[in-house]
Amino acid sequence: MSGTAFFVHGTGVRQQAKDRTLEQVRAGLFANGLPGYEVVGCDWGFRLGTSFDADWRELVARTLPPETIAGATTPPTPAELATSTWAMLLRDPLMELRLVLYTAPPSLREQPAGEPVLTLAEAAQQIEQHPPEVKDSGLTPEDLARAAHDIAVSDELTTDGFGDVPATSRGLIRVLAQAIVARALASKLFAVPGDEPRAAIDADTRDAVVLAIERSLTPAPEEETTRAAAIEGWLVRFLQTRGTQFVRERRTQIMEDYAAPFLADIAFYLRHGREVRHFVANELRAVEPPVIAIGHSLGGIVLVDLLSGADRFPVELLVTAGTQAPLLYALRALDRLTPDNPDVQPFTPWLNFYNPNDFLAFCAERVFPPREGIHDIAIEPPGIPFPAAHSAYWTQNRIYERINQALSGSLVQEEASQPT
């Protein structure tokens, strides 16, 4: 088989990144039985889009609050340290507790002399059974009870005897309390703006909930033990390191290196979509048929938009990866495809690859009106989190295997044979 693999890149991609991707596509096609296809890139971003040069980056930097551009080596402030701590806890509520339990000396397990004290598991169970009520926090006692239950039955407290560790210090009790509050808030992380609990948007309220849990547990003695001080020392050193990293990411990488280029190309397409589609159409007509039209991210949106139009192109297969086209269809934001106009149909055959870890990838099969020829295929490179997951498609052999099968007709037979 021979023809052209016509590749339309996504957001933030310019010459060097485009060239690397095209080499990955060439290698993938060659290794999977499609060596006769010439790979051609469509340079719409370089020809039409924003130039991400030093002047542009300087202008973007001016939009950032001055507190965020003090320099990557500036030590984090206490407020930044608290922000980074809770950012990590909302992703992983047991992060602090796990750190303490796995790095503390064996003496942490020793029961103190005198009256028996609650173990960590018992302390979590006590909050589950008798959660405190903190008015105006937006977290109900039931929220805290469910969160405490999740902590009590977690692997951290049900393996290796860690649930039997005595809760003897304020430091350890605070770590447990923060885990419970973080778990309760994490369950509401994606609440509609305006519906989130006050504890999620007001640090004083959140800290009041933590304090209420601390006070409801066995109080620590006024004189902190040396191991309690050691616990807090380990946490401070760890969080200072992670806090610095968080601040550096926030100051430079997230905005200047990722978000701004992404937003720049999205904004350009929203304003100049017709111009981009016209450019891509001319490039597409100039290549040798038959054509595999391949679009990554925004490139997939461009191709889905373009190929659903009245014009016809020598395309025998549409391939998208990490694309937002199905979402924009649902939002009625594509050029011609819309739920309100079922007479306009997407191009088929269409292979839509997505990665469950890529938060910018969306599925098409169940969104568009029932139509044969649209296939969602999961690609999940092990160990690759977002945002790198958004770029990790083109090294995956499964994509090229499915392209080969689609061109030969065996993909349809394979999909039809799969149990529903």
C-alpha positions in Angstrom: 0.0 0.0 0.0 1.2 3.5 -0.7 -0.1 7.1 -0.5 0.2 10.0 1.9 -0.1 10.3 5.6 -1.1 13.9 6.0 -0.4 15.1 9.6 -2.1 18.2 11.1 -0.4 19.2 14.4 -2.1 20.4 17.5 -1.7 23.4 19.9 1.6 24.9 20.8 3.6 22.9 18.2 6.1 24.6 16.0 8.9 23.5 13.6 11.2 21.5 15.9 8.4 19.6 17.8 6.5 19.0 14.5 9.6 17.5 12.9 10.1 15.1 15.8 6.5 14.0 15.7 6.7 13.4 11.9 9.7 11.2 12.5 7.8 9.2 15.1 4.9 8.7 12.6 7.2 7.7 9.8 8.9 5.1 12.1 5.5 3.8 13.3 4.1 3.4 9.8 7.3 1.7 8.5 7.4 -0.8 11.4 3.8 -1.7 11.0 3.5 -2.6 7.3 2.9 0.8 5.8 6.4 1.8 4.4 4.9 3.1 1.2 3.1 6.1 2.8 4.9 9.4 2.6 4.5 11.5 5.7 3.7 15.1 5.1 3.2 17.7 7.8 0.8 20.6 7.5 2.6 23.7 9.0 -0.5 25.8 9.8 0.9 26.9 13.2 4.2 28.1 11.7 2.5 29.8 8.7 -0.5 31.3 10.4 -0.3 31.0 14.2 1.5 32.9 16.9 5.3 33.0 17.0 6.4 31.8 20.4 9.5 33.9 20.4 11.3 35.8 23.2 9.1 38.9 22.7 6.0 36.9 23.0 7.2 35.1 26.1 8.1 38.5 27.7 4.6 39.8 27.0 3.0 36.7 28.5 5.2 37.1 31.6 3.9 40.6 32.1 0.4 39.1 32.5 1.5 37.1 35.5 1.1 38.5 39.1 4.4 39.9 40.3 4.4 37.5 43.2 4.8 34.6 40.7 7.8 35.9 38.8 10.2 36.7 41.6 12.5 34.0 40.3 12.7 30.3 40.3 15.3 30.2 43.1 13.3 32.3 45.5 12.4 30.2 48.6 8.6 29.6 49.0 6.7 31.8 51.4 4.7 30.1 54.2 1.5 30.8 52.2 3.0 29.1 49.1 4.2 26.2 51.3 0.6 25.8 52.6 -0.8 26.0 49.1 1.6 23.4 47.8 0.8 21.1 50.7 -2.9 21.2 50.1 -2.5 20.9 46.4 -0.7 17.6 47.0 -3.2 16.5 49.7 -6.1 17.1 47.4 -4.5 14.8 44.8 -3.4 12.3 47.4 -5.0 12.8 50.8 -2.8 10.1 52.4 0.5 11.7 51.2 1.6 13.2 54.5 0.5 10.1 56.5 2.3 7.8 54.2 5.4 9.9 54.4 5.4 9.8 58.2 4.6 6.1 58.5 7.2 4.9 56.1 10.1 7.1 57.2 9.6 7.3 60.9 11.9 5.2 63.2 10.5 1.9 64.8 10.0 3.8 68.1 6.9 5.4 66.5 5.1 2.1 67.0 5.8 2.0 70.8 2.9 2.5 73.1 3.7 5.1 75.7 3.8 4.1 79.4 0.6 4.7 81.4 -2.9 4.9 80.1 -3.4 3.4 76.7 -4.0 5.8 73.8 -5.9 5.6 70.6 -4.2 4.0 67.7 -4.3 5.7 64.3 -7.0 3.3 63.1 -9.0 3.8 66.2 -8.7 7.6 65.9 -10.0 7.5 62.3 -12.8 5.2 63.4 -13.7 7.6 66.2 -14.1 10.4 63.7 -16.2 8.1 61.5 -18.5 7.4 64.4 -18.5 10.9 66.0 -17.6 13.4 63.4 -17.4 17.0 64.6 -19.8 19.6 63.2 -18.2 22.7 61.8 -20.9 25.2 60.8 -20.5 27.2 57.6 -17.7 25.0 56.3 -19.8 23.4 53.7 -18.6 20.0 54.9 -21.3 18.0 56.8 -20.6 15.5 59.6 -21.6 12.8 57.1 -18.9 14.1 54.7 -16.2 13.8 57.4 -17.5 10.4 58.5 -17.2 9.0 55.0 -13.7 10.5 54.6 -12.6 9.1 58.0 -13.9 5.7 57.0 -11.9 5.8 53.8 -8.8 6.6 55.7 -9.5 3.9 58.3 -9.8 1.2 55.7 -6.9 2.5 53.5 -3.9 0.3 52.7 -1.8 2.7 54.8 -3.7 1.8 58.0 -4.5 -1.8 57.2 -1.1 -3.1 56.2 2.3 -3.4 57.9 0.7 -2.8 61.3 0.6 1.0 60.7 -3.0 1.1 62.0 -1.7 0.2 65.4 0.7 3.2 65.6 -0.4 5.2 68.7 -1.6 8.7 68.1 0.5 10.3 70.7 1.5 13.7 69.4 -0.1 16.7 68.0 2.0 16.4 64.9 0.7 12.9 64.1 -2.9 13.8 65.0 -2.7 16.8 62.8 -1.4 14.7 59.9 -4.4 12.3 60.3 -6.9 15.2 60.6 -5.5 16.8 57.4 -5.8 13.5 55.6 -9.5 13.3 56.6 -10.3 16.8 55.6 -8.3 16.5 52.3 -10.3 13.3 51.5 -13.6 15.1 52.2 -12.6 18.0 50.0 -11.2 15.8 47.2 -14.6 14.3 46.8 -15.9 17.7 45.9 -12.9 18.9 43.9 -14.9 19.3 40.7 -18.0 21.0 42.1 -19.6 23.7 40.0 -18.1 27.1 40.9 -20.3 28.5 43.5 -21.3 25.1 44.9 -18.0 24.1 46.4 -17.8 23.9 50.2 -16.5 27.0 51.9 -13.6 25.0 53.3 -12.4 24.4 49.7 -12.0 28.2 49.0 -11.2 29.6 52.4 -8.1 28.4 54.2 -9.2 29.7 57.6 -12.4 27.6 57.4 -10.5 24.6 56.2 -8.0 24.9 59.0 -10.9 25.2 61.5 -12.2 21.9 60.4 -8.8 20.3 60.8 -8.6 21.8 64.3 -12.1 20.5 65.2 -11.0 17.0 64.3 -7.8 17.4 66.3 -9.7 18.5 69.4 -12.1 15.6 69.1 -9.3 13.1 69.3 -7.2 12.1 72.3 -5.4 15.4 73.2 -1.6 15.3 73.1 0.2 16.4 76.2 1.4 20.0 76.3 5.1 18.8 76.2 5.7 17.6 72.7 7.8 14.4 72.6 11.0 14.3 70.6 9.4 11.9 68.0 6.6 14.4 67.5 9.2 17.1 66.7 11.0 14.7 64.4 7.8 14.0 62.5 7.2 17.7 61.9 10.9 18.1 61.0 10.6 15.5 58.3 7.4 17.0 56.9 8.8 20.5 56.8 11.9 19.4 54.9 9.8 17.4 52.5 7.2 20.0 51.9 9.8 22.8 51.5 11.4 20.8 48.7 8.0 20.0 47.1 6.8 23.5 47.8 9.7 25.0 46.0 9.1 22.7 43.0 5.4 23.7 43.0 6.2 27.4 43.0 8.8 26.9 40.2 6.2 25.1 38.1 3.6 27.8 38.7 6.0 30.6 37.9 7.4 29.3 34.7 6.4 26.0 33.2 2.6 25.9 33.5 1.9 29.3 32.1 4.8 30.3 29.8 5.7 26.8 28.5 2.4 25.0 28.4 -0.8 26.9 29.0 -0.1 30.1 27.1 0.9 28.3 23.8 -2.1 26.0 24.2 -4.4 29.0 24.7 -2.8 31.0 21.9 -3.6 28.4 19.3 -7.0 27.7 20.6 -7.8 31.4 20.6 -6.4 31.8 17.1 -8.6 28.9 15.8 -11.7 30.3 17.4 -11.1 33.6 15.6 -9.6 32.4 12.4 -10.9 28.9 11.9 -12.0 29.5 8.3 -8.5 30.7 7.4 -6.9 27.7 9.0 -9.3 25.3 7.3 -8.7 27.0 4.0 -4.9 26.6 4.4 -5.2 23.0 5.4 -7.6 22.3 2.5 -5.1 23.7 0.0 -2.2 21.6 1.5 -4.4 18.5 1.5 -5.3 18.9 -2.2 -1.6 19.1 -3.1 -0.6 15.7 -1.7 -0.5 12.4 -3.5 -3.7 10.3 -2.9 -4.9 8.1 -1.3 -4.6 10.0 1.9 -4.6 9.1 5.6 -5.6 12.4 7.3 -4.1 12.4 10.8 -4.9 15.1 13.4 -3.5 15.5 16.9 -5.4 17.6 19.4 -6.5 20.8 17.7 -5.4 19.3 14.4 -8.1 16.7 14.9 -10.7 19.5 15.3 -9.5 21.1 12.1 -9.8 17.8 10.1 -13.2 16.8 11.6 -14.5 20.3 10.7 -12.9 20.3 7.3 -13.9 16.8 6.2 -17.5 17.2 7.2 -17.9 20.1 4.8 -19.3 20.0 1.3 -15.9 19.8 -0.4 -14.5 16.4 -1.1 -10.9 15.3 -0.6 -9.0 12.1 -1.6 -9.0 10.9 2.0 -9.6 7.3 2.7 -9.2 7.3 6.5 -9.4 9.9 9.2 -7.3 9.4 12.3 -7.4 11.6 15.4 -5.6 11.4 18.7 -6.1 13.4 21.8 -8.7 15.5 20.1 -11.4 17.7 21.6 -13.7 17.5 18.5 -16.4 15.4 20.1 -16.6 17.8 23.0 -16.9 20.8 20.8 -19.6 19.0 18.8 -21.5 18.5 22.1 -21.0 22.2 22.9 -22.2 23.2 19.4 -18.8 24.8 18.8 -17.7 23.1 15.5 -18.1 24.9 12.2 -20.8 22.7 10.6 -21.3 19.6 12.7 -23.9 20.2 15.3 -26.5 18.1 17.2 -29.1 20.5 15.8 -28.3 19.5 12.2 -28.2 15.7 11.8 -28.0 16.0 8.0 -24.4 17.0 8.4 -22.4 13.9 9.2 -18.8 13.4 10.3 -16.3 11.8 7.9 -15.9 8.1 8.1 -14.0 5.8 8.4 -12.7 7.6 11.5 -10.3 6.1 14.1 -10.3 8.2 17.2 -7.5 7.3 19.6 -7.7 8.5 23.2 -5.6 8.0 26.4 -7.6 7.7 29.7 -4.8 9.7 31.3 -5.1 12.5 28.7 -7.6 15.0 30.0 -7.7 16.7 26.6 -8.9 13.6 24.8 -12.5 12.8 24.2 -14.5 9.9 22.7 -16.7 10.1 19.5 -18.6 6.9 19.1 -21.4 7.7 21.6 -21.6 11.4 20.7 -22.4 11.6 17.1 -25.6 10.3 15.6 -25.5 6.5 15.1 -23.2 5.9 12.2 -21.0 3.0 11.3 -17.3 3.7 10.8 -16.4 5.7 13.9 -14.2 3.8 16.3 -12.8 5.0 19.7 -9.6 3.1 20.6 -7.9 3.4 23.9 -4.1 4.0 24.0 -2.6 4.0 27.5 1.2 4.1 27.6 2.1 2.8 31.0 3.4 5.2 33.6 2.8 8.4 31.5 0.7 11.0 33.4 -0.9 14.2 32.1 0.2 16.5 30.5 2.9 14.3 28.9 0.1 11.8 28.1 -1.3 14.3 25.6 1.9 13.9 23.5 2.5 10.2 24.0 0.5 8.8 21.1 2.9 8.6 18.2 5.3 6.1 19.7 2.6 3.6 20.3 2.5 0.7 17.8 -1.1 0.0 18.4 -2.1 3.2 16.5 -0.3 2.0 13.4 -1.5 -1.5 13.7 -5.1 -0.2 13.8 -4.5 2.1 10.9 -3.2 -0.8 8.9 -6.2 -3.0 9.9 -8.6 -0.2 8.9 -7.0 0.2 5.5 -7.2 -3.5 4.9 -10.7 -3.9 6.2 -9.8 -6.2 9.0 -10.4 -3.6 11.7 -14.1 -3.6 11.0 -14.2 -7.4 11.2 -12.2 -7.3 14.5 -14.5 -4.7 16.0 -17.6 -6.6 15.0 -16.3 -9.8 16.6 -15.7 -8.1 20.0 -18.4 -8.8 22.6 -20.7 -5.9 23.5 
